[in-house]
Amino acid sequence: MPMNGASTNQSIPVLGDLRNEQHVSERIVAEVTGLSLSWVRKQRFLKQGPLWKKIGKSVRYPVCGLREWLAGIQQQQGGSNV
């Protein structure tokens, strides 16, 4: 994240930034994938999309599961970037 007071909208996290994280929020999933928060929620409701779990009252996505899900999408699309 920017430390010089720049807007956080300019710094969207990428999977490499999440090396030290085990789980991330649905908002981070939306930012990393470039998909809307409502899309992420709808996929969870439909039991599709990346692996998720409830931790207390919070929904969290394991970073390793997010990586696997993104890799699967890339394979389905012939290796193009997601």
JOMO-V472535 format. One line per field, one symbol per residue. ss: DSSP state (~ for helix, > for strand, _ for the rest). psi: psi as a letter, one per 30 degrees, with the letter a starting at -180 (. if undefined). Layout:
ss = ???
psi = ???
This chain:
ss = _______~~~____~~~~____>>_~~~~~~~~___~~~~~~~~~_______>>>__>>>>>~~~~~~~~~~~~~~______
psi = kkfgglkfffikkleffgefkekllfeeeeeefglleeeeeeeeefhaalkllkjbfkkkkkeeeeeeeeeeeeeeggglk.
